[in-house]
Amino acid sequence: MSQPAHNPQPLPRSVEQYLAQLRQALAGADPALIQDALYDAEEYLRSELAEQAGRDEAQVVAEVAGSYGAPDEVAQIYLQTEVTVNRALRLPALVNPYQPPTPVSVLAEGHDAASGAAPAATPAKRQPGWLRRVFGVYTDPTTYGALFYLLLSLLTGVFYFTWAVVGASLSLSMLILIIGVPLLVLFLGSIRALAFIEGRAVETLLGVRMPRRPNWQDPSTPWLKRIGAMFTDPRTWATLAYFLLMLPLGIAYFSVAVVGLSLSLSTLAAPLLGLLGNGGVYIGGMDLIEHPWTWPLLMLAGAVMLTATLHLARLLGRGHGHLAKHLLVHHR
């Protein structure tokens, strides 16, 4: 593929230049998308350099830019694919809405780079009515994914917190022995692996775009340099902080989900349970089940509480997804 005429940048002459131009072309896009694109590009470039050992790096990178694609072309492909997938899944757009679109992101939305024509104006979307906004939560798949994540968060929170505390304390206490250093390195490596697994769970259940590939590790990089990069990477310590936060957050999420569901469902089913002789609902010493006129009010109150619980679950899921993206994803 030839380099587009609208891009004044020269073809990169090294892997670092290629990645820098790709990162620049993806400026404003979702950080998880940028991380995946950089991983794919670096993996391809490094493998080509390894297969053509002895050749000049500039020549190899120039050939890759002609076959794999120049950085701006690769960025366009990733953005176009992301937009297509989001539309198919009806997910929100992953380009930062608070920044003006770059030429690449405009192109991803339909800009014709060859002619320079601006994208055609799209009609304004109609805002859904209040009924759809309120009761649409029942048909939104992310609602039930978020609810399941809240219920699961107690278990995952205890596991992450225990792993972080026990692993850190054991590794640090063993530093006085020769086995302490490899144990600490192994612990930090496990933290990064668990972060990737947690990211996949967050994307699957909460619908927040997370990295689908880990950070690229060049096999030719010396072990000491890899270890040093692990210690100096801010994401390593941000991930550790995330795992420590998961215990209080997991307790809070689980409590909200269980209390909300149990209270709303029990109130909604109170008339039926009362008819079956399984209890009553007492207010001021009066059993409401003994008065049939209160049954519609109980069912209405239960439906309102259930709807509010689902909205709260979806809201907490979105908030936690943004927290996970902030702490588990590279922002560069």
N, C-alpha and C positions, 0 to 999 in steps of 0.2 A: 504494500500500500504506500502511496506517495504521501508526502507531508502536505497538509492543507495549506492553501495559499494565505489564509487569514492568520496563520500562526507565524509570527516573525522569529520565533526562537529557532536557533540552529539545532540540528540533530545532536543528541547527547553523545559524548565520547567515552563515558564510563557508566558503570552501574549506578553509582551515586548520583550522577547528573540525570540519568533517566528517571530514577525514583523521585528526585527533587522536582523535575518537570511534571511528572505524573501527579505528585502531591499538589503542586500549584494548579494544575488543570482541574483537580477535584476540589479545590478550595470552596468551602460553603456546603459541601455534601455531607452526608451522615458520616460520623467518625468510624463507625463499624464498616461501612462500605469502603472508605479510604483504606482501612487496615487490610481488608480482604484483597483489594486491588493491588496494594503494595506487596502483599505476600505472593500473589500469583505472578506479578511481574518479576520480583526478585528471584523467586524459585526458577522461573523460566530462564532468566538471564544467567544466573549462576550455573544452571545445568548446561547451557550452551557454552559457557566459558570452560567448564570442566571437560566437555566433549571435544573442544577445540583448543586444548592446552598447547601453549607455545605460540599461539597467534596473538597479535596485538589486540588488546582489549577494545580499543577504539573501533577497529575494523569489525570485530564481532558484534559490538553493541550497535553499530551502524547497520549491519546486516539484519540484526534482530528488529531494529526499528522499521526496516523495510518489509519484513515478513510478519512479525508479531503485531507491529503497529507502532507509530510514533506515540509519544505520551498523550497528546491531546486526542488522538484517535481512540486510544484505549480508554481514556476517560469518557469519551462520548459513548462508547459501547457499553461501559458499565452503567452509566446513568440511564441510557435508553432501556437497558435490560431491567434495571431497578424500577423504572417507571412502569414498564410493561407488567412486571410481576406484581407490583402494588395495585395496579388497576385490576388485574385478574383476581387478586385476593381481596380487593376492596380495602386495602390498608391505606393509612394516611401517607402522604408524600414524605420522602426521607431527605429532601433537600431542605436546608435550614430556611424556614419561611421568614425569618427576621433579617435576612441579608438580601440585598438586591441580587438577582440571578446573574451569574457569570455567563460569558458567551457559551460555555459548554453546557451549563444547565439550561440555558435558553434553547440550545440546539436539542437537548433531550426532550424538551416540550414541543418540538416541531419546527425549530428555526432552520431555514434552508441556508447552510453555510456556503454553498456554491453560488447562489444568487444574491446572498446577503439580505434576502427579504425577511422582514419580521414575521413572527407567527401570527396567524389569523386570530382575530379577537374571538374569544369564546364567550358565550352567553353566561351571564351571572347565574350561579346556582341558587335555586330556591331554598330558602331556609325551611327545614321541617317544622311542622306545627308542634304545638306544645304537647299534644297527645302522643305524637310519635316520639318526641324527645323524652317523655316520661316513661311510656310503656315500651319503647323500642329496646330498652335494656333487656327485655325478656328474649328478644330474638338476636341479640348481639353475641356472637360466639366468644368474644373477649371477656364478656361478663362471667361466664362459667369457667373460663380459663383462669381468670383472676381469682374467682372464689376458690377454685381448687388449689391455686398457689397459696392463698391465705391459710387454708386448712393444712397444707403440707409444710408451711413455713416453720411451724413449731419443731417438727422433726428435723428439717434441714438446718434450722437455726441452732438447735442443740448440737448437731453434728459438726457444723462449721466452727462454732465457738469452741467446742471441745478440741477439735483438731488443731485450731490455731493456738489455743492456750497451752495444751499439752505439748504440741510440737515445738513451739517457741521456747517454753521453759526447759524442756528436755534438751533441746539443741544448745541453748545458751549455757546450761549447767554443765554440759559435756565439753565445752570449749577448752577447758583446762587439760583435756586428754586429746590424744591425736585423732580419736574417732569423732570428736566434736565438730570439726570443720566439714567433713563429708556428710555428717548427719544434718547439719544446718543447710548445706546446699541441697540435699535430698528433700528436706522439709520445704524450702522455698520453691523447689521445682514442683512439688505436689500441690502447693498453693496455686501456682499458675495453671496447673492442669485442672484443678477443681474450679478455678475461675472460668475456664473455657466451658466446662460442663454446666456450671450455673448459668452462663450466658445463653447456652442453647435452651435451657429450661425457661429462662426469662423470655426469649423470643417466641418459643412455642406456646407458652401459657399466657403471657402478657401482651404479645404482639408488638414488642419493641425490638427494632432491628439491632442485632448484636453480631459480633464477629462470627463468621462461619468457618474461619481457618485460624490457626494459632499464629503467633509471630514467627517469621521465618528465621531459622537458625542455620547459618552457613556451616556445612559439615567441615569445611577446611579451617574454620576459626579455631584457634587454640582453646583448650579447655579453660585455662586461666582467664582468657579474655571473655569467654562465655559466662564464667562465674562472676567476673567483675561487672559485666553488663546486667546480670541478674540483681546484683546488690545496688547498682546505681539507677536502675529503672524505677521511676516513681510508681508505676503501676503495681509493682510487687508489694509495696507498702500500702498502697491504696486498697489492694485486694485483701491484705491482712486486716485493715481497718473495716472493710466491708464484712468480713467473716465475724469479727467481734461485734459488729452492730446487729448481725442477724439474730442473735439470741433475744435481746429486748424487742426488736422489731417482730420476730417470729411469735413471741408471747402476745404482743399487742394484736398482731394480725389474726392469730388463732382465736383470741378472746372475742374480737369484734365479730368474726365470722360465726363462731359458735353461738354467742349470745344473740346476735341478730337473727340467725336462722331459727334457733330454738324458740325464741320469744314470738317471732312472727308466725311461724308454722303452728305452734301450739295455740295461739290466739285464733288463727284462721280455722283450725280444726276443733276448737273448743265445743261448739254446738254438737258436732257428731260424737265427740268423746263423751260429752255429758249424756247424750241419749243412750250411749252404750254403758253408762254407769261407771265410767272411768274417772270421774272427778268433776269439779265445777270451777267456776270463776267467781271469786268473791270480791266485792267492793263494798266497803262499809258494813260488812257482816251480811250482805245480801248476795245470794247465789244467783248470778245472772242467768245460768242455765235453766233455772226454774221459771224464768220469764221469757217465753218465746219471742216477745217483741224485741229483746236485746240481741237475738241471734244475728240478724243482718248487720247490726252495729259491730258486733264482735268480728264477723267475717270481713267487714270493710276495714276495721282497724288492723286486722292481720294482713290484709292485702296491701294496705298502705305501708306497714312496717316491712313487709317482704320487699316491696318495690324500693323503699329507701335503703334496705340492706344491700340489694343488688347494685344500686347506684353507688353506694359507699364502697362496695367491694371493687367495682370497676375503677373508681377514683383512686383507691389505695393501690390497685394494680398498676395504673398508669404512673403514679408517683414513684412507686418502687422501681418500675422499669427505668425511669429517668435517673434514679439514684444509682442503679446498677450500671447504666451506660456511663455515668460520670466517673465511677470508681473502677470499673473493670475494662474500659476501652481506652486506647491511646487517643489523646487529643493533641494532634501535632499538625 
